[in-house]
Amino acid sequence: MATLVLGAIGTLVGGPLGGAIGATLGHGLDSMIIGSPRREGPRLKELAVSTSSYGRPIPALYGKVRAPGTIIWATDLKEQRERSGGGKGKPKTTTYSYSISLAVALSSRPIDRIGRIWADGNLLRGRGGDLKTGGTLRTYTGHGDQRPDPLMAADVGPQCPAHRGCAYVVFEDLALEDFGNRIPALSFEVFAGTAAHMVREIAGRHGMESRQAAFPALEGFVHEGGTPAAVLTLVDRLRPLAAISRGGQVRLDGIAAPEGEIPTLPPAIAWEGGDFGQEDGTALARSSPAGSRLTALRYYDPSRDYQPGLQRAGGTEPGAASQVLEFPGSLSASHAQSLLVQAASREQQRGETLSWRMSEIDPELGPGSIVRAPGLSGLWQISGWEWREGGVELELIRHVLPNGANRTADAGTAWAPRDRLAVGTSLRVFELPWDGSGASGSIQRFAAVGAPTGRWSGAALYELAGNALVPLTESGPVRAVSGSLVVSLGASPSLRFEGSASIRVALEDREAELEPATPNAIARGDNRLLVGSEIVQFAQAQPVGDGVWELTGLLRGRGGTEIEALAGHMPGTLVTLLDDRLVELPAPLALGEGSELAAIGSADPDPVVAPLENGGRTRRPLFPVQPRVHATPEGGLILSWTRRARGGWSWLDEVEQPLVEQAEAYEVGLGDPDKPQRLWATPAPHLHLAPAEIAVLSSLHPGQSLWVRQKGSFALSAPLHLTPIPASS
């Protein structure tokens, strides 16, 4: 803090030179007040990433760790081109994507398997073993029977090594579009046996036995360099070890509570000369409290995705030099805190040393032995001996019994990327009534491309032409909001806003959300929902839970879908939100009844096929409304109705709907609309049937229905019932 303050003041007063002087003075003041902690041990890496530096050591991994790896082989970038567009006045575009194949060495000793993989901090491979992008992964565990990778062998040739004893992975055609078309920064979760017995393994490789040297709290360890002695010395700071000499053999044991009877040193003797104890043969000393004390421990925390954690030990004396131990092992926060407190306590108590002279050495009292000293309390451990002319001088340190009490500690919070499993694509294809935008002859066909909750990056759309797939477009990663009815939706005459009516829908993506809308927003066309073939608008949206939503305040039968509203809908009916997340299909696409489209996403083993719903709906006129029948005094009938127009979603008072078709024309029919008994054509929204004609119809077709439908430029509307033919009297 003083460094920052004095540096800023110095800059204001004396410019850059004054700032440098102020920063120097501040640093000295900080050192006197706060102290500069001394670091010991290999520096922990803050989320280290893969490199390919020459001479970089490949670490030996134990247990469960996160390692960056070293790139040992790679191909050139592979370029792929794909052309799209060119329809509906749009220019053709060419997109480029790149992939690469590479091998990354992970460990200089065999491993069991690979877990998660991070690329640029995001998950490239999840816990389930799924790659989040395109490519293939092969893992080589480093055992003696390992064979060369076939892709590397094809590139390198017969001299391609098998890398026995070295664990590595090979990415084949790793897609790079998610990483800016470059090789991302990689790091790997590695499982390599158990780290609890690392000391025994290291000792065994050097011909030493070991007992009680297990380190249960150690979940993983990264040995990136240095001698085995340096590694064991580092472990000894947290898990005490001792080299025990017995019968000329050296054994590496863990220091634990002594079992059985503890031997007592023989009485000390004095002799002339030497550095201590000329009178009684003993010397007791204690280190200065001003020495450096272990106050903090940095380690890799598995609960934080192996990011470095920091635990501190309390009780540091003011002004005392502090020491931070960098320990490249995986520990839980509670274990790290407990080990730190115990290590700090040991170092404090082990500051007491004892020198002891004996006439001769007892073979059972070698270095590492736990003994008692006559006249002194507590236990002592022999750290060394030296032969003298008059006898043997022992060096002992105070032995601290291990404290098995565990302490609770907080690992802290850390950001972690979500591990989402890849999910398959859902597809719904439909044609909608014309909404008044664009040319009246245009066709508004859309694909609702989405997916359930999970990882999904979009899909490619194709037209099914026989057994062939004709590319159309890409959906992009934005999902359409789709689902299904949970309960049935009853029939509605679609005459007015139904404020108390509601529907309950289950969205396939449980993380999707629906928003409420004001009356003005609904009038502008917001919150349109395609339920089956009916378009419904809703005012309120309330989540129920697990992707289920309650939608209240309904406007039914929108866009001329009153017939579908009168039929109602059963549970399970498909529901799709009509918004800008839909994919508009190219206009020249010749789709009709029976046409099918397909979608293929990264997690789809087979194309997802969906038929076109409501084919021809955009250019089909809306059926007339408000039927009226007037009987003339002579016995004739005057039939009339009100015309509607495509795109006229709103009813405007005292304003006639514009004529969208090329000409106004209607046909009035009798009987079944598919097989009418009689047809009349009229260019106006009315028709006069003479008395004689009514008489003939009454005798030949009594009870048959008269109906009318509009003749549009491209299709006929649905029929509107006018009146039944009266029976002849």
C-alpha positions in Angstrom: 0.0 0.0 0.0 2.8 2.4 0.9 4.5 1.6 -2.4 1.4 2.7 -4.3 0.8 5.9 -2.2 4.4 7.1 -2.1 4.9 6.3 -5.7 1.8 8.3 -6.7 2.9 11.3 -4.6 6.5 11.1 -6.0 5.2 11.2 -9.5 3.0 14.3 -8.8 6.0 16.1 -7.2 9.0 15.0 -9.1 7.8 13.4 -12.3 8.8 9.9 -13.3 12.1 10.1 -11.3 10.2 11.2 -8.2 7.7 8.3 -8.7 10.5 5.8 -8.9 12.1 7.2 -5.7 8.7 7.2 -3.9 8.0 3.7 -4.9 11.3 2.5 -3.6 10.8 4.2 -0.3 7.2 2.8 -0.1 8.5 -0.7 -0.8 10.9 -0.4 2.1 8.1 0.8 4.4 5.9 -2.0 3.3 8.6 -4.5 4.1 9.0 -3.1 7.6 5.3 -3.0 8.3 3.8 -5.9 6.4 6.9 -8.0 5.7 7.8 -9.8 2.5 6.9 -13.5 2.7 9.5 -15.9 1.5 8.3 -18.5 -1.0 9.5 -22.1 -0.9 8.8 -24.9 -3.3 8.1 -25.0 -7.1 5.9 -22.1 -8.2 2.3 -23.1 -8.8 1.0 -22.2 -12.2 -2.2 -20.2 -12.5 -4.1 -22.4 -15.0 -1.1 -23.2 -17.1 -1.7 -24.1 -20.7 -0.1 -26.3 -23.3 3.1 -25.1 -24.9 5.7 -26.6 -27.3 8.9 -25.1 -25.9 12.1 -27.1 -26.6 13.6 -28.6 -23.5 10.5 -28.2 -21.4 10.3 -31.1 -19.0 7.3 -33.5 -19.1 6.0 -33.8 -15.6 5.4 -37.0 -13.7 1.8 -37.0 -12.6 0.4 -38.8 -9.6 -3.3 -39.1 -8.7 -5.8 -36.6 -9.8 -4.3 -33.4 -11.3 -4.7 -30.8 -14.0 -1.8 -30.5 -16.5 -1.2 -28.3 -19.5 0.8 -30.8 -21.5 3.4 -30.2 -24.2 2.6 -30.3 -27.9 5.0 -32.8 -29.5 3.5 -33.1 -33.0 1.0 -31.1 -35.1 -0.1 -30.9 -38.7 -0.7 -27.7 -40.7 -4.2 -26.1 -40.5 -6.7 -27.8 -42.8 -9.0 -25.4 -44.6 -12.6 -26.2 -45.6 -14.8 -23.9 -47.7 -18.6 -23.9 -47.8 -20.8 -21.7 -50.1 -24.3 -20.6 -49.2 -26.9 -18.0 -50.1 -27.7 -16.7 -53.5 -31.5 -16.9 -53.2 -34.1 -14.2 -52.8 -31.7 -11.5 -53.9 -29.0 -12.4 -51.4 -25.4 -12.7 -52.6 -23.6 -16.0 -52.4 -21.2 -16.2 -49.5 -18.2 -18.5 -48.8 -17.4 -19.4 -45.3 -14.0 -20.9 -44.2 -13.4 -23.2 -41.3 -10.2 -24.8 -40.1 -9.1 -27.9 -38.2 -5.8 -29.3 -37.0 -4.4 -32.6 -35.8 -1.9 -32.5 -32.9 -0.4 -34.7 -30.1 0.1 -33.4 -26.6 2.4 -35.2 -24.1 0.9 -35.1 -20.5 3.0 -37.3 -18.1 6.4 -39.0 -18.0 4.8 -41.9 -16.1 1.8 -44.0 -17.1 -1.7 -42.7 -16.3 -5.2 -44.4 -16.1 -7.3 -42.0 -18.1 -8.2 -38.5 -19.2 -11.1 -36.6 -17.6 -12.2 -33.1 -18.6 -10.3 -31.0 -21.1 -10.3 -27.2 -21.0 -9.7 -25.0 -24.1 -9.3 -21.3 -23.5 -10.9 -21.8 -20.1 -14.0 -23.5 -21.5 -14.8 -27.1 -21.5 -13.6 -28.9 -24.6 -14.4 -32.4 -23.1 -16.9 -32.9 -20.3 -17.1 -35.4 -17.5 -19.1 -37.8 -19.7 -16.2 -37.9 -22.3 -18.0 -35.9 -24.9 -16.1 -33.4 -27.1 -17.8 -30.1 -27.3 -16.6 -29.4 -30.8 -15.8 -31.4 -33.9 -12.9 -33.8 -33.9 -11.7 -37.1 -32.6 -9.6 -37.8 -29.4 -7.3 -40.7 -28.8 -5.6 -41.3 -25.4 -2.3 -43.3 -24.9 -1.7 -44.1 -21.3 2.1 -44.6 -21.5 2.4 -48.3 -20.7 5.1 -50.6 -22.1 3.0 -52.1 -24.8 2.0 -48.8 -26.3 1.9 -48.6 -30.1 2.5 -45.5 -32.4 -0.5 -43.5 -33.2 -1.6 -44.3 -36.8 -2.1 -40.7 -37.8 1.3 -39.7 -36.5 2.9 -42.7 -38.1 1.4 -41.8 -41.5 2.8 -38.3 -41.2 6.2 -39.0 -39.6 6.9 -42.3 -41.2 8.6 -45.5 -39.9 10.7 -43.6 -37.4 7.6 -42.4 -35.5 8.1 -43.3 -31.8 5.5 -45.1 -29.7 6.4 -42.9 -26.7 6.4 -45.8 -24.3 6.5 -44.6 -20.7 4.9 -41.3 -21.8 1.2 -40.6 -21.6 -0.2 -38.4 -24.4 -3.3 -37.6 -26.4 -3.9 -37.1 -30.1 -6.6 -34.8 -31.5 -7.5 -35.6 -35.1 -9.2 -32.9 -37.1 -10.0 -30.7 -34.1 -12.4 -28.0 -35.2 -11.1 -24.5 -34.5 -14.0 -22.3 -35.4 -15.0 -22.0 -31.7 -11.4 -20.7 -31.0 -11.0 -18.0 -33.6 -9.5 -20.6 -36.1 -6.3 -21.0 -33.9 -5.0 -23.7 -31.6 -6.6 -23.0 -28.2 -4.8 -23.0 -24.9 -5.4 -26.6 -23.6 -5.2 -28.1 -20.1 -6.2 -31.7 -19.1 -7.7 -33.4 -16.1 -5.5 -36.5 -15.6 -6.1 -39.6 -13.4 -2.9 -41.4 -12.7 -3.4 -44.0 -10.0 -3.3 -42.7 -6.4 -1.0 -40.1 -5.0 -1.3 -41.4 -1.5 1.5 -43.9 -2.1 3.8 -41.6 -4.1 6.5 -41.7 -1.4 6.6 -45.5 -1.4 6.9 -45.5 -5.2 9.7 -43.0 -5.3 11.6 -44.8 -2.5 11.1 -48.2 -4.3 12.6 -46.9 -7.5 15.8 -46.1 -5.5 16.0 -49.4 -3.7 14.6 -48.2 -0.4 11.8 -49.8 1.6 9.2 -47.6 3.3 6.6 -48.0 6.0 3.7 -45.9 7.2 4.6 -43.3 4.5 1.1 -43.1 3.0 -0.2 -39.6 2.4 -4.0 -40.1 2.5 -4.9 -36.4 2.1 -2.9 -36.0 -1.1 -5.2 -36.4 -4.1 -2.6 -35.6 -6.7 0.9 -34.4 -7.3 2.8 -32.8 -10.2 6.5 -33.5 -10.3 7.8 -31.1 -12.9 11.5 -31.4 -12.2 14.2 -31.7 -9.6 15.6 -34.7 -7.8 13.6 -37.3 -6.0 15.2 -36.0 -2.8 13.9 -32.6 -3.5 10.4 -34.0 -3.9 10.6 -36.0 -0.7 11.9 -32.9 1.2 8.9 -31.0 0.0 6.5 -33.7 1.0 8.3 -33.9 4.4 7.1 -30.3 5.2 3.5 -31.5 5.3 3.8 -35.2 5.8 6.9 -35.9 8.0 9.3 -38.5 6.8 12.4 -40.0 8.3 15.3 -42.0 6.9 15.7 -44.9 9.4 19.0 -46.7 9.6 18.8 -50.4 10.7 21.6 -52.9 10.3 23.3 -51.0 7.5 20.0 -50.6 5.6 18.2 -47.2 5.1 14.4 -47.2 5.2 12.2 -44.3 4.4 9.3 -44.2 6.9 6.6 -41.9 7.8 6.9 -40.4 11.2 3.9 -41.5 13.3 3.1 -42.0 16.9 5.7 -44.5 18.2 4.4 -47.9 19.1 5.5 -50.1 22.0 8.1 -49.2 24.5 10.1 -46.1 23.6 13.9 -46.5 24.3 15.7 -44.1 26.6 19.1 -42.7 25.8 22.0 -43.9 28.0 23.4 -41.3 30.4 25.4 -38.5 28.8 29.1 -38.4 29.3 31.6 -35.6 29.3 35.1 -35.5 27.8 37.7 -33.0 27.1 37.4 -30.9 24.0 34.5 -30.5 21.7 32.0 -27.8 21.1 29.6 -28.4 23.9 28.9 -30.2 27.2 32.3 -30.5 28.6 30.8 -30.8 32.0 27.7 -33.0 31.5 27.8 -34.0 27.8 24.5 -32.3 26.8 23.5 -29.1 25.2 19.9 -27.8 24.8 19.2 -25.0 22.3 16.2 -23.2 20.9 16.0 -21.3 17.6 15.3 -17.6 17.5 11.6 -16.7 17.3 12.6 -14.0 14.8 13.3 -16.7 12.2 11.0 -17.3 9.2 7.8 -19.0 10.1 5.5 -21.1 7.8 2.3 -19.0 7.6 0.6 -19.9 4.3 0.2 -22.8 1.9 -0.6 -22.7 -1.8 -1.9 -25.8 -3.4 -4.1 -27.1 -6.2 -7.8 -27.3 -5.2 -9.9 -29.9 -7.1 -13.1 -28.2 -6.0 -11.9 -25.1 -7.9 -11.1 -27.1 -11.1 -7.5 -27.3 -9.8 -6.9 -23.6 -9.6 -4.4 -22.7 -6.9 -5.9 -22.2 -3.4 -4.4 -20.5 -0.5 -4.7 -21.3 3.2 -3.2 -19.3 6.1 -2.1 -20.2 9.6 -3.0 -17.9 12.4 -0.9 -16.9 15.4 2.0 -15.2 13.5 3.9 -12.9 15.7 4.0 -9.2 14.6 7.2 -8.4 12.7 8.2 -12.1 12.3 9.2 -13.1 8.8 6.6 -15.2 7.0 7.0 -18.1 4.6 4.7 -19.4 1.9 5.0 -23.0 1.0 4.3 -23.7 -2.7 3.1 -27.3 -2.8 2.2 -28.7 -6.3 -0.3 -31.2 -4.9 -4.0 -31.5 -5.1 -5.6 -31.1 -1.7 -9.0 -30.2 -0.3 -9.3 -26.9 1.5 -9.9 -28.7 4.9 -6.9 -31.0 4.4 -4.7 -28.1 3.3 -5.6 -26.0 6.4 -5.1 -29.0 8.7 -1.7 -29.9 7.2 -0.6 -26.2 7.3 -1.5 -25.8 11.0 0.2 -29.0 11.9 3.3 -28.2 9.9 3.6 -24.7 11.4 3.2 -26.2 14.9 5.9 -28.8 14.2 8.3 -26.2 12.9 7.8 -24.0 16.0 8.3 -26.9 18.4 11.1 -28.4 16.4 13.1 -25.3 16.9 14.2 -27.0 20.1 17.3 -29.1 19.5 19.4 -31.4 21.8 23.0 -32.5 21.6 23.9 -35.7 23.5 27.2 -37.5 24.1 27.4 -41.3 24.6 30.3 -43.6 25.1 29.1 -46.0 22.3 26.3 -46.3 19.8 23.3 -48.6 20.2 22.5 -50.2 16.8 18.8 -49.7 17.6 19.3 -46.0 18.0 20.0 -44.9 14.5 18.9 -41.7 12.8 15.1 -41.3 12.7 14.6 -43.2 16.0 12.2 -41.8 18.6 13.7 -41.8 22.1 13.5 -40.3 25.5 16.3 -38.3 27.1 17.0 -38.7 30.8 16.0 -35.6 32.8 14.1 -34.0 29.9 10.4 -34.1 29.2 8.8 -35.2 25.9 10.1 -37.2 23.0 13.1 -36.6 20.8 14.1 -37.8 17.3 17.6 -38.6 16.4 18.5 -36.5 13.3 22.1 -37.4 13.1 25.3 -38.7 14.8 29.0 -38.2 14.6 31.8 -40.4 15.8 34.3 -38.8 18.1 37.5 -40.0 19.7 35.8 -40.2 23.1 32.4 -41.6 21.9 29.4 -40.6 19.8 27.6 -37.2 19.6 23.9 -37.4 18.8 21.9 -34.5 17.3 18.2 -34.7 18.3 15.2 -32.5 17.6 12.0 -32.3 19.5 9.4 -34.8 18.3 5.9 -33.6 17.9 3.2 -36.2 18.0 0.8 -35.9 15.0 -2.4 -34.1 15.6 -5.2 -36.0 13.8 -7.8 -33.3 14.3 -9.2 -32.0 11.0 -10.0 -28.4 10.5 -12.7 -26.9 8.4 -11.7 -24.4 5.7 -13.3 -22.6 2.8 -12.0 -23.2 -0.7 -13.5 -20.0 -1.9 -15.5 -19.5 -5.0 -14.2 -19.9 -8.5 -15.8 -19.6 -11.9 -16.2 -22.9 -13.6 -17.6 -23.5 -17.2 -20.8 -25.4 -17.4 -20.5 -29.1 -18.4 -23.4 -29.5 -20.7 -24.0 -32.8 -22.6 -24.7 -32.5 -26.3 -28.4 -32.9 -27.2 -30.1 -33.7 -30.4 -32.0 -31.4 -32.7 -35.7 -30.8 -32.8 -37.4 -29.6 -36.0 -40.8 -28.3 -36.9 -41.6 -26.9 -40.4 -44.8 -24.9 -41.1 -46.3 -22.3 -43.3 -48.1 -19.4 -41.7 -51.0 -17.1 -42.7 -49.7 -13.9 -44.4 -49.0 -11.2 -41.8 -49.1 -8.3 -44.1 -45.4 -7.8 -44.5 -43.7 -8.1 -47.9 -45.5 -8.9 -51.2 -49.0 -10.4 -51.0 -47.8 -13.3 -53.2 -44.9 -14.2 -51.0 -44.8 -17.5 -49.1 -44.0 -17.4 -45.4 -42.5 -20.7 -44.4 -40.4 -21.2 -41.4 -38.4 -23.9 -39.6 -38.4 -24.0 -35.8 -35.0 -25.5 -35.1 -34.2 -26.1 -31.5 -33.1 -28.6 -28.9 -33.8 -29.7 -25.3 -31.7 -28.4 -22.5 -28.0 -29.1 -23.1 -25.2 -28.2 -25.4 -26.3 -27.5 -28.9 -24.6 -25.3 -31.5 -27.1 -25.3 -34.3 -28.0 -27.5 -37.2 -27.8 -27.6 -41.0 -31.2 -27.7 -42.9 -31.8 -29.8 -45.9 -34.6 -30.5 -48.3 -35.5 -34.2 -48.8 -35.5 -34.9 -52.5 -36.1 -38.7 -52.7 -33.1 -40.2 -50.9 -30.9 -37.1 -51.4 -30.4 -34.2 -49.0 -30.3 -30.8 -50.7 -28.6 -28.2 -48.6 -30.7 -25.1 -47.7 -29.3 -23.1 -44.8 -27.9 -23.1 -41.3 -29.9 -22.5 -38.2 -27.2 -20.9 -36.1 -26.9 -21.5 -32.3 -30.1 -19.7 -31.4 -32.9 -22.1 -30.5 -36.5 -21.7 -31.4 -38.9 -21.9 -28.4 -41.0 -25.0 -28.8 -42.8 -27.5 -26.6 -46.2 -29.1 -26.2 -49.5 -28.7 -24.3 -49.6 -30.2 -20.9 -53.4 -30.1 -20.7 -56.1 -29.8 -23.3 -57.1 -26.5 -24.8 -60.9 -26.2 -25.3 -62.8 -24.8 -28.2 -63.2 -21.1 -28.6 -65.4 -19.0 -30.9 -62.5 -16.5 -31.1 -64.8 -13.5 -30.8 -63.0 -11.5 -28.1 -60.1 -11.4 -25.7 -60.4 -14.1 -23.1 -58.8 -12.6 -20.0 -59.4 -15.6 -17.7 -58.5 -18.3 -20.2 -55.2 -20.1 -19.8 -53.0 -22.8 -21.2 -50.1 -24.8 -19.7 -47.2 -25.6 -21.9 -44.0 -27.6 -21.3 -41.0 -26.2 -23.2 -38.4 -28.7 -24.5 -35.6 -26.4 -23.3 -36.2 -26.0 -19.6 -34.0 -22.9 -19.6 -36.1 -21.0 -22.2 -38.3 -18.2 -20.9 -41.6 -16.5 -22.0 -42.4 -12.9 -21.4 -45.7 -11.1 -20.7 -47.1 -8.5 -23.1 -49.2 -5.4 -22.7 -52.4 -4.9 -24.6 -50.7 -2.5 -27.0 -47.9 -5.1 -27.6 -50.5 -7.8 -28.3 -52.1 -5.4 -30.8 -48.8 -5.1 -32.5 -48.5 -8.9 -32.8 -46.3 -9.8 -29.8 -46.5 -13.2 -28.1 -47.9 -15.2 -31.0 -47.9 -18.9 -30.3 -48.6 -21.6 -32.9 -50.6 -24.3 -31.1 -51.2 -27.1 -33.6 -52.4 -25.0 -36.6 -54.0 -22.3 -34.5 -52.3 -19.0 -33.7 -52.9 -17.9 -30.1 -51.7 -14.7 -28.4 -51.1 -14.6 -24.6 -50.8 -11.7 -22.2 -49.3 -13.2 -19.0 -46.6 -15.9 -18.6 -45.9 -17.5 -15.3 -43.3 -20.3 -14.8 -44.6 -23.3 -12.9 -41.3 -25.2 -12.7 -39.2 -27.7 -14.7 -39.9 -25.9 -18.0 -43.6 -25.7 -17.6 -45.3 -22.3 -18.0 -48.9 -21.1 -17.3 -50.1 -18.6 -20.1 -53.1 -16.5 -19.2 -55.1 -14.0 -21.1 -55.7 -15.5 -24.6 -56.6 -14.1 -27.9 -57.6 -17.1 -30.0 -57.9 -17.9 -33.7 -55.5 -15.2 -34.9 -54.7 -14.8 -38.6 -57.8 -16.6 -39.7 -57.3 -19.8 -37.7 -60.8 -19.6 -36.1 -61.7 -23.1 -37.5 -58.8 -24.6 -35.6 -59.8 -22.7 -32.5 -63.3 -24.2 -32.7 -61.8 -27.7 -32.8 -59.6 -27.2 -29.6 -56.4 -29.1 -28.9 -55.5 -32.3 -27.1 -52.6 -32.7 -24.6 -49.3 -33.2 -26.4 -50.1 -30.8 -29.3 -47.0 -29.1 -30.5 -46.5 -25.5 -29.5 -44.0 -23.0 -31.1 -43.3 -19.3 -30.3 -43.5 -17.2 -33.4 -40.6 -14.8 -33.1 -37.3 -13.9 -34.8 -35.7 -17.1 -33.6 -37.4 -19.0 -36.4 -35.5 -19.8 -39.6 -37.2 -18.4 -42.7 -37.0 -20.8 -45.6 -35.9 -19.6 -49.0 -38.8 -18.3 -51.2 -38.0 -20.3 -54.4 -38.2 -23.5 -52.4 -40.9 -25.7 -54.0 -42.6 -27.3 -51.1 -46.1 -28.6 -50.9 -48.2 -31.2 -49.2 -46.0 -34.2 -48.3 -42.8 -32.2 -48.5 -40.2 -32.9 -45.8 -37.2 -31.1 -44.5 -34.2 -32.5 -42.5 -31.9 -31.1 -39.9 -28.5 -32.4 -38.8 -26.7 -31.2 -35.7 -23.4 -32.2 -34.2 -25.1 -34.7 -31.8 -27.5 -36.1 -34.3 -26.6 -39.6 -35.5 -29.2 -39.5 -38.2 -31.1 -36.6 -39.9 -34.1 -35.3 -38.0 -37.0 -35.2 -40.5 -40.2 -33.1 -40.2 -43.1 -32.7 -42.7 -44.3 -29.3 -43.9 -47.4 -28.3 -41.9 -50.2 -26.1 -43.3 -48.8 -26.1 -46.9 -50.3 -23.2 -49.0 -51.6 -21.3 -45.9 -49.8 -18.1 -46.7 -51.6 -17.4 -50.0 -55.0 -19.0 -49.0 -57.7 -16.3 -48.6 -59.4 -16.0 -45.3 -63.0 -17.4 -45.3 -65.8 -14.7 -45.2 -67.6 -14.0 -42.0 -70.9 -12.5 -40.7 -73.3 -14.6 -42.9 -76.7 -13.0 -43.4 -79.8 -14.5 -45.1 -82.8 -12.4 -46.1 -86.0 -14.0 -47.5 -87.8 -11.9 -50.1 -91.7 -11.7 -50.1 -91.7 -13.6 -53.4 -89.9 -16.6 -51.8 -86.4 -15.9 -52.9 -83.2 -15.6 -50.8 -80.7 -12.8 -50.6 -77.4 -14.2 -49.3 -74.7 -11.8 -48.1 -71.4 -11.9 -46.1 -68.4 -9.8 -45.1 -65.2 -10.1 -46.9 -61.8 -10.5 -45.1 -58.3 -10.1 -46.5 -55.1 -11.9 -46.0 -52.8 -9.9 -43.6 -55.7 -8.2 -42.0 -55.1 -9.4 -38.4 -56.8 -6.4 -36.8 -60.5 -5.4 -37.1 -60.6 -1.7 -37.9 -63.9 0.1 -37.2 -65.5 1.7 -40.3 -62.6 0.8 -42.5 -63.0 -1.7 -45.2 -60.2 -4.3 -45.4 -58.0 -3.8 -48.5 -58.4 -6.3 -51.3 -55.2 -8.4 -51.4 -56.3 -10.6 -54.3 -56.1 -9.6 -58.0 -59.9 -9.5 -58.1 -62.8 -9.9 -55.8 -64.6 -13.2 -56.5 -66.6 -15.7 -54.6 -68.2 -19.1 -55.2 -71.4 -20.2 -53.5 -72.0 -23.9 -53.3 -74.6 -26.4 -52.3 -73.8 -29.6 -50.4 -70.4 -31.1 -49.7 -67.7 -28.4 -50.5 -65.4 -31.1 -51.9 -68.2 -32.4 -54.2 -70.8 -29.6 -54.5 -74.2 -30.2 -56.1 -74.4 -26.7 -57.5 -72.1 -23.7 -57.8 -72.7 -20.0 -58.3 -70.1 -17.4 -59.0 -70.4 -13.8 -57.9 -67.9 -10.8 -57.9 -69.6 -9.2 -54.9 -70.2 -10.3 -51.3 -73.8 -11.2 -52.0 -76.0 -13.4 -54.1 -79.7 -13.3 -55.0 -81.5 -16.7 -55.6 -84.8 -16.3 -57.4 -88.0 -17.9 -56.0 -88.2 -20.4 -58.8 -84.6 -21.5 -58.2 -85.3 -21.9 -54.5 -88.3 -24.0 -55.3 -86.2 -26.4 -57.4 -83.5 -26.6 -54.8 -86.1 -27.3 -52.1 -87.5 -30.2 -54.0 -84.2 -31.7 -55.1 -81.9 -30.9 -52.2 -83.9 -30.3 -49.1 -81.8 -29.7 -46.0 -78.6 -29.3 -47.9 -76.3 -26.5 -46.8 -75.5 -23.4 -48.8 -71.9 -22.0 -48.3 -69.6 -19.4 -49.7 -65.8 -19.1 -50.0 -63.6 -16.5 -51.5 -61.6 -17.2 -54.7 -58.1 -15.8 -54.3 -55.4 -15.3 -56.8 -53.7 -18.6 -55.7 -56.3 -20.6 -53.8 -59.8 -20.9 -52.4 -60.7 -20.1 -48.8 -62.4 -22.4 -46.4 -66.2 -22.4 -46.8 -68.5 -20.4 -44.6 -71.9 -21.9 -43.9 -74.8 -19.6 -45.0 -78.1 -21.4 -44.6 -79.8 -24.8 -45.2 -82.2 -25.2 -48.1 -85.7 -25.3 -46.8 -87.8 -28.3 -47.6 -90.7 -27.8 -50.1 -94.1 -27.5 -48.6 
